[in-house]
Amino acid sequence: MSTAGMPYMHLGKALATDYFVVRDQFSETEWERFISTRRFVDQEVLPVINDYWERAEFPWPLVRRLAELGIVGEDIEGYGCPGMSPLACGLVHMELHRGDGGLGTFLGVQAGLAMKSIAVLGSEEQKQRWLPAMARLEKFGAFALTEPTHGSDSVALETTARRDGSDWVIDGAKRWIGNATIADVVVVWARSEEDGQVKGFLVESDTPGYQANVIEGKGGGRAMWQADIRLERVRVPAENRLPQANTFKDTGRVLLTTRAAVAWGALGHAVAAYDTALTYTKQRQQFGKPLCSFQIVQDRLVKMLAEVTGMQLYCMQIARLTTEGRLTGTMAGLAKLNNTAKARRVIAEARDLLGGNGILLENHVIRHMTDIEILHTYEGTETMQTLIVGRDITGMSAFV
């Protein structure tokens, strides 16, 4: 799905990495979403994103443009949200990650996690209050599940919520929470002292006792801010509890679609790397001729294309299954596992084909090489996804 060197008037033709012509399965609306996001990435993101990434600075002007593109809220119907199809959502995520992993992750947190939690698990009053403003990016959201000592075993979370009159009081800590320092509302998951079940709460960031600090020193996802959160006697009114978030399983209702979005994001990173490698080896002269004329280079490019094409087919199928209401958590997990692993390999090949120039930010590949590590880790590592899918196919759990 790449258009390197092709003017927009020719986008209707087979795209350079669309080797199996999956574009034919796009509706006109999906095609328009794809094109508008691609144009935004090519014309506005790629010329400036390296500077934001190098300075570890949040790209506010680019983020604000997402609301103008009408893509914040993804597949949520009503409340000022775009109500996109699963395929259109995937294409948007693919293109944003082709531009920068941080930008794609921002949308995943804002829309896929925070807004989706409210849309799926919230009351009508909560939806009316938050979703329209979040779709316009007048309000920002975050999703706080992971804890400092509970990453993969998030079900063992220790953040607590206890009743105090008509309110809930929350104490605990969260880590690696995207958007937490800019959020107006944070979906916090805590264990109720009443019944021991995990419940969801909408914590407004100006509530006394809430504190978020940006995690510094990251080697990847530098244009996206993640934070450590401290919650000390944070008082939450009863009307801010998500009424449909009553057990840990309810987190899975949200994570199902975001895990699928990660598979699309990984495809975007891989497309960016392959596209760069192909263009570079056509232009780079070595030993008196273009690099791409050598057999070993063509062999590597073809194998990269094969991986990208396989990732595309995974993504197309999970979009179809989502539309039909048949996508399961283990299906999404397998797609996430496959695509992040394949993207890492494709990007590593691209970096190597560029030689020393592969480590320069101006060629973008090294940025994708570190950013893909973020996708590889969050929403469940490759190891955890393997064990979850393994349990599904064997009927036996290899972990507690």
N, C-alpha and C positions, 0 to 999 in steps of 0.2 A: 504494500500500500504506500509506496514512496513515489514522489514525483520530482526527483532531483533533475534539474535542468529542463523541466517541462513547464511551459507557461500555463496559466490556469485555463486558458481556452481549450487546452488539450486534455483536461482532467477526465473527460468522458471516456477516453481511451483506456485500455488496460494499463493499470498502474505498475510501476517498475517492479515492485515486490509482490504484486498480486498475481502470482504465477498461475494459480488455479482459478482466477477470475471470480473471486467471491463477491466482487462489487456487484455482480448481476443479481445478488440476493438483497441488495439495499433497496428500500423504498425511496421515492423521491425526497421525502422528508428526512429520512436517515442520511441520504446523500448530501442534502443541504447542511445538516448538522456537521457532517464530516468535513465538508469543504470550508464552512465558516470557521470551524475550529482550526483546521489546517492553515488557513490563511492567517489567522491570528498568531499561530505559533511561528510561521515563517516570517511574517512581516513585523511582528511586535515582540515576540519572546526571544527568538534566537539572536537578534542583534544586540541584546542588552543583558541576557541572563547570566553570562559568565561573570560580569562585574558583581552582580548581586550575590552569586554563589561564592565568589572568592572572598567577599567581605562578610559572608554569613549574614546578609541583610535581607529582611523580608521584602519581597517585591510588591509593595502596596499598589503602584499604578497598574501592574498586570493583574493582580487579584481583583481590583475594582472592575476591571474590564469583563470579568467572568459574568457578573450580573448583567452587563449590557449585552453580552452574547446570549443571554436567556438560557443558561445551562445549569444554574444553581438550583438544586432540588431534584434534578435528574428525573426519575420515574414517578415522583409523587404527583398525584392528581389533585388539582384544585389548590387553594391557598396561595395563588400566585406562582405556583411551581410549573415547570415546563411539561411534566407528564410525558417524558420521552419513552420510547420503546426500549427494551433491554439492549437491543443492538445499537441504537443511537447512543445510549449511555456508554456502552463499551467503546464505541468509536471515539467519543469525546475523551474518555480516559486514556485511550491509546494515544491520541494526538497530543494531549497535554503532557503526558510522560515523554513523548518524543521530543517535546520542547524542554521540559525539566521535571525531574521527579518531585521536587518540592511543590511545584504548582499543582501537579496531579494529586499529590497527597493532601494538599490543602482542600481541594474539592472533595476528596474522599472523606475527610474528617467533617467538613462543614455539612455536606449533603448526605453522604453515604452513612455516616455514623450519627452525628448529632441530630440532623433533621429527620433522618429515617427513624431514629429512636422515638422521637415525638410523634411522627406520623403513624407508626405501627403500634406503639405502646402508650401513647398519651391520650388525655381526655380531649374532648372537643374544644374546651376552653383553652387548653394548652396549645393545641394546634392553631387556633385563631390568634392567640397572642404572639406566638413565636415564628411560625412558618412563613407568613408573608414577608415579615421584616428580614428574616434570614435569607430568603430567596433574593431579596433586593440588596443583600449584603449591608443592610443597615444595622443588623445584629449578627454577631459571630458566635459559633458554638464549638464545643469540644466534647470528647467522649472519654471518660476516665474509668478504665477497667484495670489496666496493668498496674502492678505495685512493685516497689523496690525489691522485694523478696519473692514475688510471685509473678513470673513472666509466663512461661509455658503452662504452669499449673495455676492459671488464673482462677480456677474454681475454688481454690483454697484462700481466696482473698481475705484479708484481716480487717479492712476498713469496716467500722461498725456504725449502726444506726439504732438509736434507742428512742422510745417515746418519752416525751416530756409535755404533758398536757395535750394540746392539740397539735403540737409541733413534733418534728423529729430532730434529734441532735446527732450529727455525724462527726466521727473522729477517725483519722487514719492518714495514709499517705499514698500517692499515686506517682508513677514515673513514666517517662516517654509519652507524655500526653500532648499530642499535636494541637495547636491553637490555644492552649490553656492560658497563655499570657495575654492573649488578645480577646478572649471569649467574653461574651456577655452572659452566657448560660453554659453550664457544664453538666453533662449527663454523668452523674456519679453513681457507681455501683457499690453498694455496701450491704453487709450482712446484718439482718435484723436481730436484735437481742431477744425479740419476742418468740420467734419461731425458728431462728437459725437459717432462714432462707435469704438469698440474695435479692435485693430490690433496687429499683432505679429511682433516682431523685434528680430534679432539676435544680441545681445550685447556681444562684446568680452570683457572679464574680465579685460584686461589691458587698457580699454578705460578710460580716465580721467573722474572722477565723479562717477565711479562705486566703491562701497565699500560693502564688505560682512563680517560679523562677526558671528562666531559659537555661537549658543544658548547653554548656559551651564545650568547645574542643571537638566537635563532630568532624569526622573525615568524609561524611556523605550527607546528602539531604541538607546541604548548608543553607539553601534559600528557603528552608522551612524551619520554623521554631517549634521544638518540642520542649516540654517543661517537667520539672518536679513540682508536685502539688503537696501542700500540707493542709490538712483539715483539722482544725482544733475547735471543738465545741461549736461547730457550724450549725446554726439553727435554721431549719427548713420548715416552712408552713406545710400543713397537710395537703393543701391543694397543689403543691409542687412535687408530690410523689407521682411517678408514672403509674397509673392504675393497672395497666396490663403487664407491668414488669414485676413479677412476684417470685420468680425462681431464676437460678442461673441459666436454665434452658432458654429463658426469654432473651438473653443476650444473643443466642444463636440465630434468632429470627432477624436480627439486624446484621450480624456478621456474615450471614449466608450471601447476601448480595455484595457486600464489600469485598469478600474473599474472591468472588468472581471478578470484581473490578480490578483487583490486584493482578489477575491473570492478563487482563487487557493492558494494564499499565506496563507489565513486563514486556509484552509484545511491542509497545511503543518504544521502550528503551532499545530493544533488539533491532527494530526497524531503523532507528536513528543510527545505530552503530554499523549495521550492514550498509546502509545508504552511504555513509561516510567512507567506508572501506572501498566500496565499489567506485565511487567518484574519485577517491584519492589514487587508487591503483590505475585508473584510466589516465590520470593526468601526470602522475609521477614517472619520470624517466630514469631508468637505471640500466647500465650496460647497453646504452644506446637505443633502448626501446621502452614502451610503457610497461610498468610492472604487471599489469593484467594480461600481458601477452605470454607470460611464463606459465608453464603447465601447473606448477605447484601452487601458484597464486590462484589460478582458475579453479583448481581442485578445492582450495579452502573457501573461495567465494561461493561455489556451488553448494558445499556442505553447510555454509552459513544460511544460504537461501532455503535449503531443505528444512533446517530448524525453524526458521521464521515462518515458512509455509505451514509446517505442522502446528505451530503455535496459533496461527490464524484459524486453522480448522478447529482446534480446541475451543477458541473464543467464539466462533460462529455457532458451534453446537451448544455451548452453555447459554448463549443468548437465546437460541431456539427453545431450549429446555426451560429457561426462565419464563419466556412468553407463554409456554404451555403449563406453567405451574408445576413442573416435574423436576426442577433442579433440587438436588439434595445437598446437605452439607459436605458429604464425602465426595460428591462429584465436583463441587466447587473447590474442595481441598486438593483433589488430584490435579485439577487444572492449574491451581495456584502453584503447587509443587512442581509440576512439569514446566510451566512457562518461566518461572523465576530461575530454575536450574538451567534451562536452555538459553535464557537471555544472558546469564552470566557467561556461558561458553561463547556465545556469539560476540559479545562485547570484548571478551578477552582476545578472540581471534582478530577483531578489528584493531584493537590496540597494538597487537603484534604486527599486523600488516602495515601500520603506519610508522613502524620503527620508532625512533626517538621522537618524532613529531606526534606520536600518539599520546604523549604525556602533557602536551600543551593544551591549555584550556581552549585556545582559539579553534582547535579541531573538535571540541566537544566530547570526544570519546571518553577521556579520563573522567569527566564529570558523570557520564552515564555509568562508568565502571564502578564508581563509589556509590552512586545513588541506587543502583540495583541491589546493593547490599541491604538497603533499608527495606525494600519490598521482599527480599529473600527472607528477612527476619520477622517482620510484623505480620499480623493476622495468622500467626502460627508458623513456626519454623518448618523447614523441610523435614526435619526429624519427626516433629510432632504430627505433621500431616501424614507422613508415612505410617506412623503408628495408628493413627485414627482410621485411615483407609485400610490398613492391615487388619485391624479389628473388624472392620465391616466385611471384608472378604473371607476372613477365616472364622469369624464368630468367637475369637479368643483375644483377650486384651493382653498386650505385652507391657502395660504400665498400669499403675494403680489409679 
